[in-house]
Amino acid sequence: QVQLEESGGGLVQAGGSLRLSCAHSGRTFSNTAMGWFRQAPGKEREFVANSRWSTDSPYYSDSVKGRFSLSRDSAKNMMFLQMNSLKPEDTAVYYCAASDFRFLTRTSSASRYDYWGQGTQVTVSS
């Protein structure tokens, strides 16, 4: 049974940093896509970043490019999201997601993922 579990969320002041972790078990995703999404209250789930396989250069949404950094450690079955220069508009529940497939193109679609974590809350105060 595949499980994804996020951790590392919390409350931080604007301009601060957080590092989210996603631990996965049940299978390896080293050759398939994994990503981060977020959902703010009253809004739809939004793409944050992904990589098509573990050594792929990550792809970021325009809203986080230059501030967030995705990394993956396949040996430890982990994915990370380093978030710097946080803004109040980054406040959301952050989800990690994994796919059974390697994406051939860059995509921000949530429908391409087969597994999801429960989410971790990130709150940025002004």
CYANA upper distance limits for C-alpha pairs under 8 A (distance plus 0.5 A):
  1 GLN  CA     25 SER  CA      8.24
  1 GLN  CA     26 GLY  CA      5.64
  2 VAL  CA     24 HIS  CA      7.68
  2 VAL  CA     25 SER  CA      6.08
  2 VAL  CA     26 GLY  CA      4.71
  2 VAL  CA     27 ARG  CA      6.84
  2 VAL  CA    115 TYR  CA      7.93
  3 GLN  CA     24 HIS  CA      6.00
  3 GLN  CA     25 SER  CA      5.79
  3 GLN  CA     26 GLY  CA      6.86
  3 GLN  CA    115 TYR  CA      8.11
  3 GLN  CA    116 TRP  CA      8.32
  3 GLN  CA    117 GLY  CA      7.59
  4 LEU  CA     22 CYS  CA      6.90
  4 LEU  CA     23 ALA  CA      6.18
  4 LEU  CA     24 HIS  CA      4.93
  4 LEU  CA     25 SER  CA      7.21
  4 LEU  CA     96 CYS  CA      7.64
  4 LEU  CA     97 ALA  CA      7.98
  4 LEU  CA    115 TYR  CA      7.86
  4 LEU  CA    116 TRP  CA      6.71
  4 LEU  CA    117 GLY  CA      5.09
  4 LEU  CA    118 GLN  CA      8.17
  5 GLU  CA     22 CYS  CA      5.86
  5 GLU  CA     23 ALA  CA      5.71
  5 GLU  CA     24 HIS  CA      6.90
  5 GLU  CA     96 CYS  CA      8.23
  5 GLU  CA    117 GLY  CA      5.66
  5 GLU  CA    118 GLN  CA      7.13
  5 GLU  CA    119 GLY  CA      8.01
  6 GLU  CA     20 LEU  CA      7.41
  6 GLU  CA     21 SER  CA      6.00
  6 GLU  CA     22 CYS  CA      4.89
  6 GLU  CA     23 ALA  CA      7.00
  6 GLU  CA     95 TYR  CA      7.46
  6 GLU  CA     96 CYS  CA      7.20
  6 GLU  CA    117 GLY  CA      6.86
  6 GLU  CA    118 GLN  CA      7.59
  6 GLU  CA    119 GLY  CA      6.39
  6 GLU  CA    120 THR  CA      6.40
  7 SER  CA     20 LEU  CA      6.25
  7 SER  CA     21 SER  CA      5.73
  7 SER  CA     22 CYS  CA      7.01
  7 SER  CA    120 THR  CA      6.55
  8 GLY  CA     18 LEU  CA      7.53
  8 GLY  CA     19 ARG  CA      6.41
  8 GLY  CA     20 LEU  CA      5.03
  8 GLY  CA     21 SER  CA      6.57
  8 GLY  CA    120 THR  CA      7.76
  9 GLY  CA     18 LEU  CA      7.55
  9 GLY  CA     19 ARG  CA      8.04
  9 GLY  CA     20 LEU  CA      6.72
  9 GLY  CA    120 THR  CA      5.85
  9 GLY  CA    121 GLN  CA      5.75
  9 GLY  CA    122 VAL  CA      5.40
  9 GLY  CA    123 THR  CA      8.40
 10 GLY  CA     18 LEU  CA      8.39
 10 GLY  CA    120 THR  CA      8.48
 10 GLY  CA    121 GLN  CA      6.64
 10 GLY  CA    122 VAL  CA      5.53
 10 GLY  CA    123 THR  CA      6.60
 11 LEU  CA    122 VAL  CA      6.67
 11 LEU  CA    123 THR  CA      5.23
 11 LEU  CA    124 VAL  CA      6.40
 11 LEU  CA    125 SER  CA      7.82
 12 VAL  CA     16 GLY  CA      6.58
 12 VAL  CA     17 SER  CA      7.74
 12 VAL  CA     18 LEU  CA      8.19
 12 VAL  CA    122 VAL  CA      8.41
 12 VAL  CA    123 THR  CA      6.84
 12 VAL  CA    124 VAL  CA      5.52
 12 VAL  CA    125 SER  CA      6.77
 13 GLN  CA     86 LEU  CA      8.14
 13 GLN  CA    124 VAL  CA      5.86
 13 GLN  CA    125 SER  CA      5.27
 13 GLN  CA    126 SER  CA      6.69
 14 ALA  CA     85 SER  CA      7.45
 14 ALA  CA     86 LEU  CA      5.80
 14 ALA  CA     87 LYS  CA      5.52
 14 ALA  CA     88 PRO  CA      6.75
 14 ALA  CA    124 VAL  CA      6.18
 14 ALA  CA    125 SER  CA      6.17
 14 ALA  CA    126 SER  CA      5.84
 15 GLY  CA     84 ASN  CA      7.55
 15 GLY  CA     85 SER  CA      4.67
 15 GLY  CA     86 LEU  CA      5.36
 15 GLY  CA     87 LYS  CA      6.89
 16 GLY  CA     84 ASN  CA      6.67
 16 GLY  CA     85 SER  CA      5.99
 16 GLY  CA     86 LEU  CA      6.00
 17 SER  CA     82 GLN  CA      7.99
 17 SER  CA     83 MET  CA      5.89
 17 SER  CA     84 ASN  CA      4.91
 17 SER  CA     85 SER  CA      6.73
 17 SER  CA     86 LEU  CA      6.67
 18 LEU  CA     82 GLN  CA      6.70
 18 LEU  CA     83 MET  CA      5.74
 18 LEU  CA     84 ASN  CA      7.26
 19 ARG  CA     80 PHE  CA      7.34
 19 ARG  CA     81 LEU  CA      6.11
 19 ARG  CA     82 GLN  CA      4.93
 19 ARG  CA     83 MET  CA      6.41
 20 LEU  CA     80 PHE  CA      5.99
 20 LEU  CA     81 LEU  CA      5.48
 20 LEU  CA     82 GLN  CA      6.90
 20 LEU  CA     83 MET  CA      8.33
 21 SER  CA     78 MET  CA      7.39
 21 SER  CA     79 MET  CA      6.32
 21 SER  CA     80 PHE  CA      5.02
 21 SER  CA     81 LEU  CA      7.03
 22 CYS  CA     78 MET  CA      6.04
 22 CYS  CA     79 MET  CA      5.50
 22 CYS  CA     80 PHE  CA      6.64
 22 CYS  CA     96 CYS  CA      6.82
 23 ALA  CA     77 ASN  CA      6.58
 23 ALA  CA     78 MET  CA      5.25
 23 ALA  CA     79 MET  CA      7.19
 24 HIS  CA     28 THR  CA      8.45
 24 HIS  CA     77 ASN  CA      6.08
 24 HIS  CA     78 MET  CA      6.78
 25 SER  CA     77 ASN  CA      7.46
 28 THR  CA     74 SER  CA      7.96
 28 THR  CA     77 ASN  CA      7.31
 29 PHE  CA     33 ALA  CA      7.50
 29 PHE  CA     34 MET  CA      7.94
 29 PHE  CA     53 TRP  CA      8.05
 29 PHE  CA     54 SER  CA      8.06
 29 PHE  CA     74 SER  CA      7.90
 29 PHE  CA     77 ASN  CA      8.27
 29 PHE  CA     98 ALA  CA      7.74
 29 PHE  CA     99 SER  CA      8.10
 29 PHE  CA    100 ASP  CA      7.95
 30 SER  CA     53 TRP  CA      6.36
 30 SER  CA     54 SER  CA      5.43
 30 SER  CA     74 SER  CA      6.01
 31 ASN  CA     52 ARG  CA      8.25
 31 ASN  CA     53 TRP  CA      5.27
 31 ASN  CA     54 SER  CA      6.73
 31 ASN  CA    101 PHE  CA      8.30
 31 ASN  CA    102 ARG  CA      6.90
 32 THR  CA     52 ARG  CA      6.36
 32 THR  CA     53 TRP  CA      5.18
 32 THR  CA     54 SER  CA      7.73
 32 THR  CA     98 ALA  CA      8.14
 32 THR  CA     99 SER  CA      6.63
 32 THR  CA    100 ASP  CA      6.58
 32 THR  CA    101 PHE  CA      5.44
 32 THR  CA    102 ARG  CA      4.61
 32 THR  CA    103 PHE  CA      7.70
 33 ALA  CA     50 ASN  CA      7.54
 33 ALA  CA     51 SER  CA      6.12
 33 ALA  CA     52 ARG  CA      4.56
 33 ALA  CA     53 TRP  CA      5.56
 33 ALA  CA     54 SER  CA      8.03
 33 ALA  CA     98 ALA  CA      6.40
 33 ALA  CA     99 SER  CA      5.77
 33 ALA  CA    100 ASP  CA      7.88
 33 ALA  CA    101 PHE  CA      6.81
 33 ALA  CA    102 ARG  CA      5.75
 33 ALA  CA    103 PHE  CA      6.77
 34 MET  CA     50 ASN  CA      6.13
 34 MET  CA     51 SER  CA      6.29
 34 MET  CA     52 ARG  CA      7.12
 34 MET  CA     53 TRP  CA      7.76
 34 MET  CA     96 CYS  CA      7.85
 34 MET  CA     97 ALA  CA      6.07
 34 MET  CA     98 ALA  CA      4.79
 34 MET  CA     99 SER  CA      6.68
 34 MET  CA    113 TYR  CA      8.37
 35 GLY  CA     48 VAL  CA      8.01
 35 GLY  CA     49 ALA  CA      6.02
 35 GLY  CA     50 ASN  CA      4.31
 35 GLY  CA     51 SER  CA      6.84
 35 GLY  CA     96 CYS  CA      6.24
 35 GLY  CA     97 ALA  CA      5.74
 35 GLY  CA     98 ALA  CA      6.94
 36 TRP  CA     47 PHE  CA      7.09
 36 TRP  CA     48 VAL  CA      5.85
 36 TRP  CA     49 ALA  CA      5.76
 36 TRP  CA     50 ASN  CA      6.65
 36 TRP  CA     81 LEU  CA      8.28
 36 TRP  CA     94 TYR  CA      7.41
 36 TRP  CA     95 TYR  CA      6.14
 36 TRP  CA     96 CYS  CA      5.08
 36 TRP  CA     97 ALA  CA      6.67
 37 PHE  CA     45 ARG  CA      7.07
 37 PHE  CA     46 GLU  CA      5.93
 37 PHE  CA     47 PHE  CA      5.03
 37 PHE  CA     48 VAL  CA      5.44
 37 PHE  CA     49 ALA  CA      7.54
 37 PHE  CA     94 TYR  CA      6.26
 37 PHE  CA     95 TYR  CA      5.64
 37 PHE  CA     96 CYS  CA      6.86
 37 PHE  CA     97 ALA  CA      8.08
 37 PHE  CA    110 ALA  CA      8.39
 38 ARG  CA     45 ARG  CA      6.06
 38 ARG  CA     46 GLU  CA      5.71
 38 ARG  CA     47 PHE  CA      7.07
 38 ARG  CA     48 VAL  CA      7.22
 38 ARG  CA     92 ALA  CA      6.30
 38 ARG  CA     93 VAL  CA      5.89
 38 ARG  CA     94 TYR  CA      4.75
 38 ARG  CA     95 TYR  CA      6.32
 39 GLN  CA     43 LYS  CA      6.78
 39 GLN  CA     44 GLU  CA      6.51
 39 GLN  CA     45 ARG  CA      4.92
 39 GLN  CA     46 GLU  CA      6.49
 39 GLN  CA     92 ALA  CA      5.64
 39 GLN  CA     93 VAL  CA      5.77
 39 GLN  CA     94 TYR  CA      7.10
 40 ALA  CA     44 GLU  CA      7.82
 40 ALA  CA     45 ARG  CA      7.96
 40 ALA  CA     91 THR  CA      6.98
 40 ALA  CA     92 ALA  CA      4.70
 40 ALA  CA     93 VAL  CA      6.83
 41 PRO  CA     92 ALA  CA      7.59
 47 PHE  CA     61 SER  CA      7.07
 47 PHE  CA    108 SER  CA      6.08
 47 PHE  CA    109 SER  CA      7.69
 47 PHE  CA    110 ALA  CA      7.64
 48 VAL  CA     60 TYR  CA      6.41
 48 VAL  CA     61 SER  CA      5.83
 48 VAL  CA     64 VAL  CA      7.42
 48 VAL  CA    108 SER  CA      8.49
 49 ALA  CA     58 PRO  CA      7.20
 49 ALA  CA     59 TYR  CA      5.92
 49 ALA  CA     60 TYR  CA      4.84
 49 ALA  CA     61 SER  CA      6.70
 49 ALA  CA     70 LEU  CA      7.31
 49 ALA  CA    108 SER  CA      8.29
 50 ASN  CA     58 PRO  CA      6.01
 50 ASN  CA     59 TYR  CA      5.89
 50 ASN  CA     60 TYR  CA      7.28
 50 ASN  CA     70 LEU  CA      7.65
 50 ASN  CA    108 SER  CA      8.41
 51 SER  CA     55 THR  CA      8.31
 51 SER  CA     56 ASP  CA      6.08
 51 SER  CA     57 SER  CA      6.83
 51 SER  CA     58 PRO  CA      5.07
 51 SER  CA     59 TYR  CA      6.68
 51 SER  CA     70 LEU  CA      8.44
 52 ARG  CA     56 ASP  CA      6.44
 52 ARG  CA     58 PRO  CA      8.20
 52 ARG  CA    102 ARG  CA      5.98
 52 ARG  CA    103 PHE  CA      5.75
 52 ARG  CA    104 LEU  CA      7.98
 52 ARG  CA    106 ARG  CA      8.29
 53 TRP  CA    102 ARG  CA      6.77
 53 TRP  CA    103 PHE  CA      8.48
 54 SER  CA     72 ARG  CA      6.35
 54 SER  CA     73 ASP  CA      7.94
 54 SER  CA     74 SER  CA      7.20
 55 THR  CA     72 ARG  CA      8.24
 58 PRO  CA     69 SER  CA      8.42
 58 PRO  CA     70 LEU  CA      6.86
 58 PRO  CA     71 SER  CA      8.28
 59 TYR  CA    106 ARG  CA      7.71
 60 TYR  CA     64 VAL  CA      7.07
 60 TYR  CA     65 LYS  CA      6.01
 61 SER  CA     65 LYS  CA      6.54
 61 SER  CA    108 SER  CA      8.49
 64 VAL  CA     68 PHE  CA      6.10
 67 ARG  CA     83 MET  CA      6.65
 67 ARG  CA     84 ASN  CA      5.65
 67 ARG  CA     85 SER  CA      6.58
 67 ARG  CA     86 LEU  CA      8.19
 68 PHE  CA     81 LEU  CA      7.16
 68 PHE  CA     82 GLN  CA      5.98
 68 PHE  CA     83 MET  CA      4.96
 68 PHE  CA     84 ASN  CA      6.48
 69 SER  CA     81 LEU  CA      6.09
 69 SER  CA     82 GLN  CA      5.52
 69 SER  CA     83 MET  CA      7.08
 70 LEU  CA     79 MET  CA      7.86
 70 LEU  CA     80 PHE  CA      6.17
 70 LEU  CA     81 LEU  CA      5.12
 70 LEU  CA     82 GLN  CA      6.93
 71 SER  CA     79 MET  CA      6.30
 71 SER  CA     80 PHE  CA      5.71
 71 SER  CA     81 LEU  CA      7.06
 72 ARG  CA     77 ASN  CA      8.39
 72 ARG  CA     78 MET  CA      6.37
 72 ARG  CA     79 MET  CA      4.77
 72 ARG  CA     80 PHE  CA      6.64
 73 ASP  CA     77 ASN  CA      6.52
 73 ASP  CA     78 MET  CA      5.66
 73 ASP  CA     79 MET  CA      6.64
 74 SER  CA     78 MET  CA      6.75
 74 SER  CA     79 MET  CA      8.49
 86 LEU  CA     90 ASP  CA      6.99
 86 LEU  CA    124 VAL  CA      7.25
 87 LYS  CA     91 THR  CA      8.09
 87 LYS  CA    124 VAL  CA      6.63
 87 LYS  CA    125 SER  CA      8.29
 87 LYS  CA    126 SER  CA      8.06
 88 PRO  CA    123 THR  CA      7.83
 88 PRO  CA    124 VAL  CA      5.17
 88 PRO  CA    125 SER  CA      6.18
 88 PRO  CA    126 SER  CA      6.47
 89 GLU  CA    124 VAL  CA      8.06
 90 ASP  CA    122 VAL  CA      8.08
 90 ASP  CA    123 THR  CA      7.97
 90 ASP  CA    124 VAL  CA      7.21
 91 THR  CA    121 GLN  CA      8.29
 91 THR  CA    122 VAL  CA      5.89
 91 THR  CA    123 THR  CA      5.06
 91 THR  CA    124 VAL  CA      5.95
 92 ALA  CA    121 GLN  CA      6.56
 92 ALA  CA    122 VAL  CA      6.02
 92 ALA  CA    123 THR  CA      7.10
 93 VAL  CA    119 GLY  CA      6.26
 93 VAL  CA    120 THR  CA      5.84
 93 VAL  CA    121 GLN  CA      4.83
 93 VAL  CA    122 VAL  CA      6.48
 94 TYR  CA    119 GLY  CA      5.70
 94 TYR  CA    120 THR  CA      5.78
 94 TYR  CA    121 GLN  CA      6.72
 94 TYR  CA    122 VAL  CA      7.47
 95 TYR  CA    116 TRP  CA      7.37
 95 TYR  CA    117 GLY  CA      6.31
 95 TYR  CA    118 GLN  CA      7.16
 95 TYR  CA    119 GLY  CA      4.93
 95 TYR  CA    120 THR  CA      7.19
 96 CYS  CA    116 TRP  CA      6.46
 96 CYS  CA    117 GLY  CA      6.09
 96 CYS  CA    119 GLY  CA      7.65
 97 ALA  CA    113 TYR  CA      6.66
 97 ALA  CA    114 ASP  CA      7.88
 97 ALA  CA    115 TYR  CA      6.01
 97 ALA  CA    116 TRP  CA      4.99
 97 ALA  CA    117 GLY  CA      6.97
 98 ALA  CA    113 TYR  CA      5.95
 98 ALA  CA    114 ASP  CA      6.53
 98 ALA  CA    115 TYR  CA      5.66
 98 ALA  CA    116 TRP  CA      7.10
 99 SER  CA    112 ARG  CA      7.24
 99 SER  CA    113 TYR  CA      4.93
 99 SER  CA    114 ASP  CA      5.43
 99 SER  CA    115 TYR  CA      6.95
100 ASP  CA    113 TYR  CA      7.97
100 ASP  CA    114 ASP  CA      7.00
103 PHE  CA    107 THR  CA      8.25
